[in-house]
Amino acid sequence: MSIVETRPQIIIRNGKPQAVILDIKKYEKLLESIDDKEDLAELRRIKKSKTSFRELKNYLGKRV
């Protein structure tokens, strides 16, 4: 049986932090959090941009 380390492990090289070893679940949660923040930033950017609408038949007429 192996023991799971839940705290991040910092790899030091020449007295400076070079890398971090994380539990995979914490890593996945971190990636999800970053993705959520990027999505929120994109939504805010879209809200600030000018929006124009076209009738569906005009949109479809150009696609067919």
NULUMGU-30442 format. One record per atom (N, C-alpha, C, O): atom name; residue in three letters; x, y, z. Coordinates in pm, 1 decimal, decimal comma, always signed. Each point is the difference from the previous one (the first is absolute). Example, Ala and Ser with C-alpha at 12.3 -4.5 7.8 and 13.67 -1.06 7.14 Angstrom:
BEGIN
<site><atom>N</atom><res>ala</res><px>+1319,0</px><py>-569,0</py><pz>+780,0</pz></site>
<site><atom>CA</atom><res>ala</res><px>-89,0</px><py>+119,0</py><pz>+0,0</pz></site>
<site><atom>C</atom><res>ala</res><px>+90,0</px><py>+120,0</py><pz>+0,0</pz></site>
<site><atom>O</atom><res>ala</res><px>+103,6</px><py>-1,9</py><pz>+66,5</pz></site>
<site><atom>N</atom><res>ser</res><px>-138,6</px><py>+106,9</py><pz>-138,5</pz></site>
<site><atom>CA</atom><res>ser</res><px>+82,0</px><py>+119,0</py><pz>+6,0</pz></site>
<site><atom>C</atom><res>ser</res><px>-77,0</px><py>+109,0</py><pz>+73,0</pz></site>
<site><atom>O</atom><res>ser</res><px>+50,9</px><py>+110,8</py><pz>+16,9</pz></site>
//
This chain:
BEGIN
<site><atom>N</atom><res>met</res><px>+84,9</px><py>-116,7</py><pz>+0,0</pz></site>
<site><atom>CA</atom><res>met</res><px>-84,9</px><py>+116,7</py><pz>+0,0</pz></site>
<site><atom>C</atom><res>met</res><px>+90,0</px><py>+123,7</py><pz>+0,0</pz></site>
<site><atom>O</atom><res>met</res><px>+100,5</px><py>+3,9</py><pz>+70,9</pz></site>
<site><atom>N</atom><res>ser</res><px>-136,7</px><py>+97,2</py><pz>-150,6</pz></site>
<site><atom>CA</atom><res>ser</res><px>+80,4</px><py>+122,2</py><pz>-5,2</pz></site>
<site><atom>C</atom><res>ser</res><px>-69,5</px><py>+112,5</py><pz>+75,1</pz></site>
<site><atom>O</atom><res>ser</res><px>-122,4</px><py>+3,0</py><pz>+13,0</pz></site>
<site><atom>N</atom><res>ile</res><px>+202,8</px><py>+87,7</py><pz>+35,0</pz></site>
<site><atom>CA</atom><res>ile</res><px>-51,8</px><py>+117,4</py><pz>+71,0</pz></site>
<site><atom>C</atom><res>ile</res><px>-9,4</px><py>+114,9</py><pz>-100,0</pz></site>
<site><atom>O</atom><res>ile</res><px>+96,6</px><py>+28,7</py><pz>-70,6</pz></site>
<site><atom>N</atom><res>val</res><px>-210,7</px><py>+36,1</py><pz>+64,4</pz></site>
<site><atom>CA</atom><res>val</res><px>-21,2</px><py>+111,1</py><pz>-91,6</pz></site>
<site><atom>C</atom><res>val</res><px>+34,7</px><py>+129,7</py><pz>+72,1</pz></site>
<site><atom>O</atom><res>val</res><px>-55,8</px><py>+31,5</py><pz>+105,1</pz></site>
<site><atom>N</atom><res>glu</res><px>+147,4</px><py>+41,7</py><pz>-162,8</pz></site>
<site><atom>CA</atom><res>glu</res><px>+37,9</px><py>+130,6</py><pz>+55,0</pz></site>
<site><atom>C</atom><res>glu</res><px>-97,5</px><py>+103,2</py><pz>-55,0</pz></site>
<site><atom>O</atom><res>glu</res><px>-11,5</px><py>+15,2</py><pz>-121,6</pz></site>
<site><atom>N</atom><res>thr</res><px>-57,8</px><py>+54,8</py><pz>+207,8</pz></site>
<site><atom>CA</atom><res>thr</res><px>-99,9</px><py>+96,1</py><pz>-46,1</pz></site>
<site><atom>C</atom><res>thr</res><px>+55,0</px><py>+141,8</py><pz>-10,8</pz></site>
<site><atom>O</atom><res>thr</res><px>-59,6</px><py>+84,7</py><pz>-66,5</pz></site>
<site><atom>N</atom><res>arg</res><px>+171,3</px><py>-58,9</py><pz>+130,3</pz></site>
<site><atom>CA</atom><res>arg</res><px>+59,6</px><py>+133,1</py><pz>-11,2</pz></site>
<site><atom>C</atom><res>arg</res><px>+87,3</px><py>+6,8</py><pz>-124,5</pz></site>
<site><atom>O</atom><res>arg</res><px>+61,6</px><py>-99,9</py><pz>-37,2</pz></site>
<site><atom>N</atom><res>pro</res><px>-55,0</px><py>+215,1</py><pz>-27,5</pz></site>
<site><atom>CA</atom><res>pro</res><px>+89,8</px><py>+13,8</py><pz>-115,6</pz></site>
<site><atom>C</atom><res>pro</res><px>+145,8</px><py>-20,5</py><pz>+43,2</pz></site>
<site><atom>O</atom><res>pro</res><px>+40,7</px><py>+42,9</py><pz>+108,0</pz></site>
<site><atom>N</atom><res>gln</res><px>+35,3</px><py>-108,2</py><pz>-193,1</pz></site>
<site><atom>CA</atom><res>gln</res><px>+141,8</px><py>-21,1</py><pz>+23,6</pz></site>
<site><atom>C</atom><res>gln</res><px>+77,6</px><py>+91,8</py><pz>-94,1</pz></site>
<site><atom>O</atom><res>gln</res><px>-20,0</px><py>-4,4</py><pz>-121,4</pz></site>
<site><atom>N</atom><res>ile</res><px>+107,4</px><py>+86,4</py><pz>+176,2</pz></site>
<site><atom>CA</atom><res>ile</res><px>+75,9</px><py>+95,9</py><pz>-79,9</pz></site>
<site><atom>C</atom><res>ile</res><px>+139,2</px><py>-56,7</py><pz>-26,7</pz></site>
<site><atom>O</atom><res>ile</res><px>+69,8</px><py>-43,4</py><pz>+91,6</pz></site>
<site><atom>N</atom><res>ile</res><px>-31,4</px><py>+44,7</py><pz>-218,0</pz></site>
<site><atom>CA</atom><res>ile</res><px>+131,9</px><py>-46,1</py><pz>-41,0</pz></site>
<site><atom>C</atom><res>ile</res><px>+92,5</px><py>+122,1</py><pz>-4,5</pz></site>
<site><atom>O</atom><res>ile</res><px>-28,1</px><py>+98,3</py><pz>-68,6</pz></site>
<site><atom>N</atom><res>ile</res><px>+138,4</px><py>-106,3</py><pz>+142,8</pz></site>
<site><atom>CA</atom><res>ile</res><px>+95,6</px><py>+111,0</py><pz>+8,4</pz></site>
<site><atom>C</atom><res>ile</res><px>+125,7</px><py>-37,6</py><pz>-78,1</pz></site>
<site><atom>O</atom><res>ile</res><px>+52,9</px><py>-110,0</py><pz>+15,6</pz></site>
<site><atom>N</atom><res>arg</res><px>-5,7</px><py>+201,4</py><pz>-99,1</pz></site>
<site><atom>CA</atom><res>arg</res><px>+125,3</px><py>-19,5</py><pz>-72,0</pz></site>
<site><atom>C</atom><res>arg</res><px>+82,4</px><py>+127,4</py><pz>+13,9</pz></site>
<site><atom>O</atom><res>arg</res><px>-47,8</px><py>+109,3</py><pz>-30,2</pz></site>
<site><atom>N</atom><res>asn</res><px>+170,7</px><py>-123,9</py><pz>+75,5</pz></site>
<site><atom>CA</atom><res>asn</res><px>+88,7</px><py>+115,0</py><pz>+22,3</pz></site>
<site><atom>C</atom><res>asn</res><px>-64,4</px><py>+103,1</py><pz>+92,4</pz></site>
<site><atom>O</atom><res>asn</res><px>+16,9</px><py>+120,6</py><pz>-18,4</pz></site>
<site><atom>N</atom><res>gly</res><px>-90,5</px><py>-169,4</py><pz>+117,4</pz></site>
<site><atom>CA</atom><res>gly</res><px>-60,2</px><py>+87,3</py><pz>+99,3</pz></site>
<site><atom>C</atom><res>gly</res><px>-125,9</px><py>+72,3</py><pz>-45,4</pz></site>
<site><atom>O</atom><res>gly</res><px>-52,5</px><py>+84,5</py><pz>+72,6</pz></site>
<site><atom>N</atom><res>lys</res><px>+3,1</px><py>-117,1</py><pz>-192,9</pz></site>
<site><atom>CA</atom><res>lys</res><px>-119,5</px><py>+68,0</py><pz>-52,0</pz></site>
<site><atom>C</atom><res>lys</res><px>-107,2</px><py>-102,7</py><pz>-34,5</pz></site>
<site><atom>O</atom><res>lys</res><px>+31,3</px><py>-107,5</py><pz>-51,1</pz></site>
<site><atom>N</atom><res>pro</res><px>-158,0</px><py>+139,9</py><pz>+78,5</pz></site>
<site><atom>CA</atom><res>pro</res><px>-108,6</px><py>-91,9</py><pz>-37,1</pz></site>
<site><atom>C</atom><res>pro</res><px>-5,7</px><py>-15,4</py><pz>-152,4</pz></site>
<site><atom>O</atom><res>pro</res><px>+1,1</px><py>+99,2</py><pz>-73,0</pz></site>
<site><atom>N</atom><res>gln</res><px>-7,1</px><py>-223,7</py><pz>+25,9</pz></site>
<site><atom>CA</atom><res>gln</res><px>-0,8</px><py>-27,9</py><pz>-143,7</pz></site>
<site><atom>C</atom><res>gln</res><px>-126,9</px><py>-69,9</py><pz>-47,8</pz></site>
<site><atom>O</atom><res>gln</res><px>-39,9</px><py>+15,4</py><pz>-115,4</pz></site>
<site><atom>N</atom><res>ala</res><px>-23,3</px><py>-91,7</py><pz>+203,3</pz></site>
<site><atom>CA</atom><res>ala</res><px>-118,7</px><py>-76,5</py><pz>-39,8</pz></site>
<site><atom>C</atom><res>ala</res><px>-81,4</px><py>-33,9</py><pz>+123,9</pz></site>
<site><atom>O</atom><res>ala</res><px>+47,9</px><py>+8,9</py><pz>+113,1</pz></site>
<site><atom>N</atom><res>val</res><px>-173,2</px><py>-48,2</py><pz>-137,9</pz></site>
<site><atom>CA</atom><res>val</res><px>-89,7</px><py>-38,9</py><pz>+108,9</pz></site>
<site><atom>C</atom><res>val</res><px>-66,5</px><py>-131,4</py><pz>-37,5</pz></site>
<site><atom>O</atom><res>val</res><px>-44,1</px><py>-18,5</py><pz>-113,5</pz></site>
<site><atom>N</atom><res>ile</res><px>+37,3</px><py>-71,4</py><pz>+208,7</pz></site>
<site><atom>CA</atom><res>ile</res><px>-72,3</px><py>-125,9</py><pz>-18,6</pz></site>
<site><atom>C</atom><res>ile</res><px>-130,3</px><py>+11,7</py><pz>+78,7</pz></site>
<site><atom>O</atom><res>ile</res><px>+0,5</px><py>+23,1</py><pz>+120,9</pz></site>
<site><atom>N</atom><res>leu</res><px>-113,8</px><py>-39,9</py><pz>-193,4</pz></site>
<site><atom>CA</atom><res>leu</res><px>-133,0</px><py>+11,6</py><pz>+59,8</pz></site>
<site><atom>C</atom><res>leu</res><px>-74,6</px><py>-131,9</py><pz>-11,5</pz></site>
<site><atom>O</atom><res>leu</res><px>+25,2</px><py>-80,0</py><pz>-90,2</pz></site>
<site><atom>N</atom><res>asp</res><px>-117,0</px><py>+58,9</py><pz>+182,5</pz></site>
<site><atom>CA</atom><res>asp</res><px>-95,8</px><py>-108,6</py><pz>-11,6</pz></site>
<site><atom>C</atom><res>asp</res><px>-79,5</px><py>+23,5</py><pz>-128,2</pz></site>
<site><atom>O</atom><res>asp</res><px>-37,5</px><py>+113,8</py><pz>-28,3</pz></site>
<site><atom>N</atom><res>ile</res><px>+11,3</px><py>-217,6</py><pz>-49,1</pz></site>
<site><atom>CA</atom><res>ile</res><px>-66,7</px><py>+15,3</py><pz>-129,4</pz></site>
<site><atom>C</atom><res>ile</res><px>-137,4</px><py>+65,6</py><pz>+12,4</pz></site>
<site><atom>O</atom><res>ile</res><px>-39,0</px><py>+78,2</py><pz>-86,7</pz></site>
<site><atom>N</atom><res>lys</res><px>-33,5</px><py>-108,8</py><pz>+192,0</pz></site>
<site><atom>CA</atom><res>lys</res><px>-132,1</px><py>+61,7</py><pz>+18,1</pz></site>
<site><atom>C</atom><res>lys</res><px>+12,6</px><py>+150,0</py><pz>+23,9</pz></site>
<site><atom>O</atom><res>lys</res><px>-80,5</px><py>+78,3</py><pz>-50,5</pz></site>
<site><atom>N</atom><res>lys</res><px>+181,7</px><py>-38,2</py><pz>+127,5</pz></site>
<site><atom>CA</atom><res>lys</res><px>+22,4</px><py>+143,3</py><pz>+22,2</pz></site>
<site><atom>C</atom><res>lys</res><px>+43,2</px><py>+68,0</py><pz>-129,6</pz></site>
<site><atom>O</atom><res>lys</res><px>-40,2</px><py>+112,9</py><pz>-28,1</pz></site>
<site><atom>N</atom><res>tyr</res><px>+122,0</px><py>-182,0</py><pz>-50,3</pz></site>
<site><atom>CA</atom><res>tyr</res><px>+44,5</px><py>+53,8</py><pz>-129,0</pz></site>
<site><atom>C</atom><res>tyr</res><px>-119,2</px><py>+20,2</py><pz>-93,9</pz></site>
<site><atom>O</atom><res>tyr</res><px>-12,4</px><py>+105,1</py><pz>-63,0</pz></site>
<site><atom>N</atom><res>glu</res><px>-74,4</px><py>-205,0</py><pz>+53,8</pz></site>
<site><atom>CA</atom><res>glu</res><px>-118,0</px><py>+10,9</py><pz>-85,9</pz></site>
<site><atom>C</atom><res>glu</res><px>-91,8</px><py>+112,3</py><pz>+46,5</pz></site>
<site><atom>O</atom><res>glu</res><px>-56,8</px><py>+71,5</py><pz>-82,5</pz></site>
<site><atom>N</atom><res>lys</res><px>+41,8</px><py>-55,4</py><pz>+213,5</pz></site>
<site><atom>CA</atom><res>lys</res><px>-81,9</px><py>+107,9</py><pz>+54,0</pz></site>
<site><atom>C</atom><res>lys</res><px>+61,4</px><py>+136,2</py><pz>-33,9</pz></site>
<site><atom>O</atom><res>lys</res><px>-71,8</px><py>+95,0</py><pz>-31,0</pz></site>
<site><atom>N</atom><res>leu</res><px>+202,9</px><py>-86,4</py><pz>+37,1</pz></site>
<site><atom>CA</atom><res>leu</res><px>+69,7</px><py>+123,3</py><pz>-36,0</pz></site>
<site><atom>C</atom><res>leu</res><px>-22,7</px><py>+33,7</py><pz>-146,7</pz></site>
<site><atom>O</atom><res>leu</res><px>-27,7</px><py>+115,2</py><pz>-33,6</pz></site>
<site><atom>N</atom><res>leu</res><px>+39,1</px><py>-214,4</py><pz>-54,0</pz></site>
<site><atom>CA</atom><res>leu</res><px>-25,2</px><py>+22,8</py><pz>-142,6</pz></site>
<site><atom>C</atom><res>leu</res><px>-144,4</px><py>+43,7</py><pz>-25,1</pz></site>
<site><atom>O</atom><res>leu</res><px>-25,1</px><py>+88,6</py><pz>-81,7</pz></site>
<site><atom>N</atom><res>glu</res><px>-68,1</px><py>-149,9</py><pz>+151,0</pz></site>
<site><atom>CA</atom><res>glu</res><px>-141,6</px><py>+36,6</py><pz>-13,9</pz></site>
<site><atom>C</atom><res>glu</res><px>-23,4</px><py>+144,0</py><pz>+44,1</pz></site>
<site><atom>O</atom><res>glu</res><px>-74,3</px><py>+74,1</py><pz>-64,4</pz></site>
<site><atom>N</atom><res>ser</res><px>+137,4</px><py>-35,4</py><pz>+173,0</pz></site>
<site><atom>CA</atom><res>ser</res><px>-12,5</px><py>+136,6</py><pz>+50,6</pz></site>
<site><atom>C</atom><res>ser</res><px>+54,9</px><py>+101,4</py><pz>-100,4</pz></site>
<site><atom>O</atom><res>ser</res><px>-60,0</px><py>+105,1</py><pz>-22,2</pz></site>
<site><atom>N</atom><res>ile</res><px>+173,3</px><py>-137,3</py><pz>-37,6</pz></site>
<site><atom>CA</atom><res>ile</res><px>+58,9</px><py>+88,3</py><pz>-101,2</pz></site>
<site><atom>C</atom><res>ile</res><px>-93,2</px><py>+11,0</py><pz>-119,7</pz></site>
<site><atom>O</atom><res>ile</res><px>-21,8</px><py>+109,4</py><pz>-52,0</pz></site>
<site><atom>N</atom><res>asp</res><px>-33,0</px><py>-221,4</py><pz>+8,5</pz></site>
<site><atom>CA</atom><res>asp</res><px>-91,4</px><py>-1,3</py><pz>-113,7</pz></site>
<site><atom>C</atom><res>asp</res><px>-124,4</px><py>+83,5</py><pz>+29,4</pz></site>
<site><atom>O</atom><res>asp</res><px>-46,4</px><py>+75,0</py><pz>-85,8</pz></site>
<site><atom>N</atom><res>asp</res><px>-7,8</px><py>-88,0</py><pz>+207,5</pz></site>
<site><atom>CA</atom><res>asp</res><px>-117,6</px><py>+78,1</py><pz>+39,4</pz></site>
<site><atom>C</atom><res>asp</res><px>+30,1</px><py>+149,8</py><pz>-4,2</pz></site>
<site><atom>O</atom><res>asp</res><px>-82,4</px><py>+78,5</py><pz>-46,9</pz></site>
<site><atom>N</atom><res>lys</res><px>+199,4</px><py>-38,9</py><pz>+95,3</pz></site>
<site><atom>CA</atom><res>lys</res><px>+37,4</px><py>+141,5</py><pz>+0,0</pz></site>
<site><atom>C</atom><res>lys</res><px>+17,4</px><py>+52,2</py><pz>-141,9</pz></site>
<site><atom>O</atom><res>lys</res><px>-38,4</px><py>+113,2</py><pz>-29,3</pz></site>
<site><atom>N</atom><res>glu</res><px>+96,2</px><py>-194,9</py><pz>-59,7</pz></site>
<site><atom>CA</atom><res>glu</res><px>+13,7</px><py>+40,5</py><pz>-139,2</pz></site>
<site><atom>C</atom><res>glu</res><px>-136,7</px><py>+15,3</py><pz>-66,2</pz></site>
<site><atom>O</atom><res>glu</res><px>-22,1</px><py>+93,9</py><pz>-76,5</pz></site>
<site><atom>N</atom><res>asp</res><px>-70,2</px><py>-186,7</py><pz>+106,0</pz></site>
<site><atom>CA</atom><res>asp</res><px>-135,7</px><py>+9,7</py><pz>-54,2</pz></site>
<site><atom>C</atom><res>asp</res><px>-69,1</px><py>+126,6</py><pz>+47,6</pz></site>
<site><atom>O</atom><res>asp</res><px>-66,6</px><py>+67,8</py><pz>-78,3</pz></site>
<site><atom>N</atom><res>leu</res><px>+81,7</px><py>-35,6</py><pz>+205,5</pz></site>
<site><atom>CA</atom><res>leu</res><px>-61,4</px><py>+119,8</py><pz>+55,8</pz></site>
<site><atom>C</atom><res>leu</res><px>+56,9</px><py>+125,2</py><pz>-65,7</pz></site>
<site><atom>O</atom><res>leu</res><px>-74,5</px><py>+92,7</py><pz>-31,9</pz></site>
<site><atom>N</atom><res>ala</res><px>+205,4</px><py>-89,3</py><pz>+11,5</pz></site>
<site><atom>CA</atom><res>ala</res><px>+62,6</px><py>+114,5</py><pz>-65,4</pz></site>
<site><atom>C</atom><res>ala</res><px>-52,2</px><py>+15,5</py><pz>-142,7</pz></site>
<site><atom>O</atom><res>ala</res><px>-24,8</px><py>+111,8</py><pz>-45,3</pz></site>
<site><atom>N</atom><res>glu</res><px>+8,3</px><py>-223,3</py><pz>-25,4</pz></site>
<site><atom>CA</atom><res>glu</res><px>-53,3</px><py>+4,2</py><pz>-136,2</pz></site>
<site><atom>C</atom><res>glu</res><px>-144,0</px><py>+49,5</py><pz>-1,1</pz></site>
<site><atom>O</atom><res>glu</res><px>-36,7</px><py>+79,0</py><pz>-87,0</pz></site>
<site><atom>N</atom><res>leu</res><px>-45,4</px><py>-123,6</py><pz>+181,0</pz></site>
<site><atom>CA</atom><res>leu</res><px>-138,3</px><py>+47,3</py><pz>+8,1</pz></site>
<site><atom>C</atom><res>leu</res><px>-5,4</px><py>+150,5</py><pz>+26,1</pz></site>
<site><atom>O</atom><res>leu</res><px>-81,8</px><py>+71,1</py><pz>-58,5</pz></site>
<site><atom>N</atom><res>arg</res><px>+168,5</px><py>-24,0</py><pz>+145,7</pz></site>
<site><atom>CA</atom><res>arg</res><px>+4,9</px><py>+144,7</py><pz>+27,2</pz></site>
<site><atom>C</atom><res>arg</res><px>+40,1</px><py>+77,6</py><pz>-124,8</pz></site>
<site><atom>O</atom><res>arg</res><px>-55,3</px><py>+106,3</py><pz>-28,0</pz></site>
<site><atom>N</atom><res>arg</res><px>+152,3</px><py>-160,1</py><pz>-47,4</pz></site>
<site><atom>CA</atom><res>arg</res><px>+42,7</px><py>+65,5</py><pz>-123,6</pz></site>
<site><atom>C</atom><res>arg</res><px>-114,6</px><py>+4,4</py><pz>-100,4</pz></site>
<site><atom>O</atom><res>arg</res><px>-21,3</px><py>+102,1</py><pz>-65,3</pz></site>
<site><atom>N</atom><res>ile</res><px>-52,2</px><py>-212,0</py><pz>+52,6</pz></site>
<site><atom>CA</atom><res>ile</res><px>-112,4</px><py>-6,6</py><pz>-92,9</pz></site>
<site><atom>C</atom><res>ile</res><px>-109,0</px><py>+98,3</py><pz>+40,5</pz></site>
<site><atom>O</atom><res>ile</res><px>-58,5</px><py>+66,7</py><pz>-85,4</pz></site>
<site><atom>N</atom><res>lys</res><px>+31,0</px><py>-57,4</py><pz>+215,7</pz></site>
<site><atom>CA</atom><res>lys</res><px>-103,7</px><py>+92,8</py><pz>+47,1</pz></site>
<site><atom>C</atom><res>lys</res><px>+33,5</px><py>+144,3</py><pz>-34,9</pz></site>
<site><atom>O</atom><res>lys</res><px>-90,2</px><py>+79,3</py><pz>-27,3</pz></site>
<site><atom>N</atom><res>lys</res><px>+217,3</px><py>-44,4</py><pz>+27,8</pz></site>
<site><atom>CA</atom><res>lys</res><px>+43,0</px><py>+136,9</py><pz>-29,3</pz></site>
<site><atom>C</atom><res>lys</res><px>+0,5</px><py>+30,2</py><pz>-149,7</pz></site>
<site><atom>O</atom><res>lys</res><px>-4,1</px><py>+116,6</py><pz>-39,3</pz></site>
<site><atom>N</atom><res>ser</res><px>+9,1</px><py>-220,2</py><pz>-44,4</pz></site>
<site><atom>CA</atom><res>ser</res><px>+7,7</px><py>+21,6</py><pz>-143,9</pz></site>
<site><atom>C</atom><res>ser</res><px>-138,5</px><py>+32,1</py><pz>-57,2</pz></site>
<site><atom>O</atom><res>ser</res><px>-103,2</px><py>-33,4</py><pz>+58,2</pz></site>
<site><atom>N</atom><res>lys</res><px>+105,3</px><py>+98,6</py><pz>-173,0</pz></site>
<site><atom>CA</atom><res>lys</res><px>-124,8</px><py>+34,5</py><pz>-66,9</pz></site>
<site><atom>C</atom><res>lys</res><px>-60,7</px><py>-126,0</py><pz>-60,6</pz></site>
<site><atom>O</atom><res>lys</res><px>+69,4</px><py>-79,8</py><pz>-63,0</pz></site>
<site><atom>N</atom><res>thr</res><px>-197,2</px><py>+63,4</py><pz>+82,6</pz></site>
<site><atom>CA</atom><res>thr</res><px>-70,1</px><py>-117,7</py><pz>-49,8</pz></site>
<site><atom>C</atom><res>thr</res><px>-100,2</px><py>+42,9</py><pz>-107,0</pz></site>
<site><atom>O</atom><res>thr</res><px>-71,6</px><py>+98,8</py><pz>+16,0</pz></site>
<site><atom>N</atom><res>ser</res><px>+68,1</px><py>-174,3</py><pz>-124,4</pz></site>
<site><atom>CA</atom><res>ser</res><px>-100,7</px><py>+27,1</py><pz>-102,9</pz></site>
<site><atom>C</atom><res>ser</res><px>-76,6</px><py>-128,6</py><pz>-27,4</pz></site>
<site><atom>O</atom><res>ser</res><px>+53,2</px><py>-110,3</py><pz>+12,1</pz></site>
<site><atom>N</atom><res>phe</res><px>-177,8</px><py>+127,4</py><pz>-48,9</pz></site>
<site><atom>CA</atom><res>phe</res><px>-86,7</px><py>-115,3</py><pz>-24,3</pz></site>
<site><atom>C</atom><res>phe</res><px>-53,0</px><py>+5,0</py><pz>-142,1</pz></site>
<site><atom>O</atom><res>phe</res><px>-20,0</px><py>+107,2</py><pz>-57,0</pz></site>
<site><atom>N</atom><res>arg</res><px>-2,7</px><py>-226,3</py><pz>+0,5</pz></site>
<site><atom>CA</atom><res>arg</res><px>-61,4</px><py>-12,1</py><pz>-131,8</pz></site>
<site><atom>C</atom><res>arg</res><px>-118,3</px><py>-93,4</py><pz>+12,3</pz></site>
<site><atom>O</atom><res>arg</res><px>-4,4</px><py>-85,9</py><pz>+88,0</pz></site>
<site><atom>N</atom><res>glu</res><px>-89,0</px><py>+103,2</py><pz>-174,8</pz></site>
<site><atom>CA</atom><res>glu</res><px>-112,8</px><py>-92,5</py><pz>-1,3</pz></site>
<site><atom>C</atom><res>glu</res><px>+50,7</px><py>-136,8</py><pz>-41,7</pz></site>
<site><atom>O</atom><res>glu</res><px>+91,0</px><py>-11,2</py><pz>-82,0</pz></site>
<site><atom>N</atom><res>leu</res><px>-150,5</px><py>-92,7</py><pz>+138,9</pz></site>
<site><atom>CA</atom><res>leu</res><px>+42,8</px><py>-137,2</py><pz>-27,5</pz></site>
<site><atom>C</atom><res>leu</res><px>-8,9</px><py>-32,9</py><pz>-148,7</pz></site>
<site><atom>O</atom><res>leu</res><px>+89,7</px><py>-64,5</py><pz>-54,4</pz></site>
<site><atom>N</atom><res>lys</res><px>-196,3</px><py>+107,6</py><pz>-11,7</pz></site>
<site><atom>CA</atom><res>lys</res><px>-15,0</px><py>-31,7</py><pz>-142,5</pz></site>
<site><atom>C</atom><res>lys</res><px>+110,1</px><py>+64,5</py><pz>-82,9</pz></site>
<site><atom>O</atom><res>lys</res><px>+43,6</px><py>-58,0</py><pz>-99,5</pz></site>
<site><atom>N</atom><res>asn</res><px>+2,2</px><py>+176,4</py><pz>+138,0</pz></site>
<site><atom>CA</atom><res>asn</res><px>+110,1</px><py>+64,1</py><pz>-72,0</pz></site>
<site><atom>C</atom><res>asn</res><px>+131,1</px><py>-74,4</py><pz>+24,9</pz></site>
<site><atom>O</atom><res>asn</res><px>+81,0</px><py>-17,1</py><pz>-91,2</pz></site>
<site><atom>N</atom><res>tyr</res><px>-61,4</px><py>-25,8</py><pz>+212,2</pz></site>
<site><atom>CA</atom><res>tyr</res><px>+119,6</px><py>-76,5</py><pz>+35,1</pz></site>
<site><atom>C</atom><res>tyr</res><px>+2,5</px><py>-133,5</py><pz>-75,3</pz></site>
<site><atom>O</atom><res>tyr</res><px>+101,8</px><py>-37,0</py><pz>-58,5</pz></site>
<site><atom>N</atom><res>leu</res><px>-213,1</px><py>-33,8</py><pz>+60,4</pz></site>
<site><atom>CA</atom><res>leu</res><px>-8,4</px><py>-129,8</py><pz>-65,9</pz></site>
<site><atom>C</atom><res>leu</res><px>+5,5</px><py>+13,2</py><pz>-150,9</pz></site>
<site><atom>O</atom><res>leu</res><px>+55,1</px><py>-86,6</py><pz>-67,9</pz></site>
<site><atom>N</atom><res>gly</res><px>-111,7</px><py>+194,6</py><pz>+14,3</pz></site>
<site><atom>CA</atom><res>gly</res><px>-0,4</px><py>+21,3</py><pz>-144,3</pz></site>
<site><atom>C</atom><res>gly</res><px>+140,7</px><py>+11,3</py><pz>-55,8</pz></site>
<site><atom>O</atom><res>gly</res><px>+24,4</px><py>-42,5</py><pz>-112,9</pz></site>
<site><atom>N</atom><res>lys</res><px>+66,7</px><py>+97,5</py><pz>+187,2</pz></site>
<site><atom>CA</atom><res>lys</res><px>+137,7</px><py>+14,7</py><pz>-44,6</pz></site>
<site><atom>C</atom><res>lys</res><px>+78,7</px><py>-129,4</py><pz>+18,5</pz></site>
<site><atom>O</atom><res>lys</res><px>+104,5</px><py>-17,2</py><pz>-62,8</pz></site>
<site><atom>N</atom><res>arg</res><px>-151,2</px><py>-72,5</py><pz>+145,8</pz></site>
<site><atom>CA</atom><res>arg</res><px>+71,0</px><py>-125,0</py><pz>+28,5</pz></site>
<site><atom>C</atom><res>arg</res><px>-40,3</px><py>-113,2</py><pz>-93,8</pz></site>
<site><atom>O</atom><res>arg</res><px>+76,7</px><py>-94,2</py><pz>-19,9</pz></site>
<site><atom>N</atom><res>val</res><px>-195,4</px><py>+102,7</py><pz>-37,2</pz></site>
<site><atom>CA</atom><res>val</res><px>-52,3</px><py>-111,9</py><pz>-81,0</pz></site>
<site><atom>C</atom><res>val</res><px>+41,7</px><py>+12,4</py><pz>-143,3</pz></site>
<site><atom>O</atom><res>val</res><px>-34,8</px><py>-85,0</py><pz>-82,0</pz></site>
//
